[in-house]
């Protein structure tokens, strides 16, 4: 399943269903075929995602002098959440809703 997120505040983007469902769950929205995050709900949605990202594990780093290497890892919550979080922030600034549809 693929989710399309849209807002009059910025360009649309696509997200895999499992990732979208995780983020929508964080903000208390069901991952239905269509949905909306209204302008009134934007501040709480942004705060919920930011809090979850803040609690997410940080990648391990190894310092061997001048070079710093990260251990290989999966894409984390911060990377997955960034497109939606950016859209929510832009929508809040412009007073626009965010909608999604899935196929």
ABEGO torsion letter per residue (X at the ends): XBBBBBBAABBBBBBBAAAAAAAAAAAGBBBBABBBBBAAAAAAAAAAAAAAAAABBBBBBBBBEABBBBBBBBBBAAAAAAAAAAAAAAAAAAGBBBBBBBX
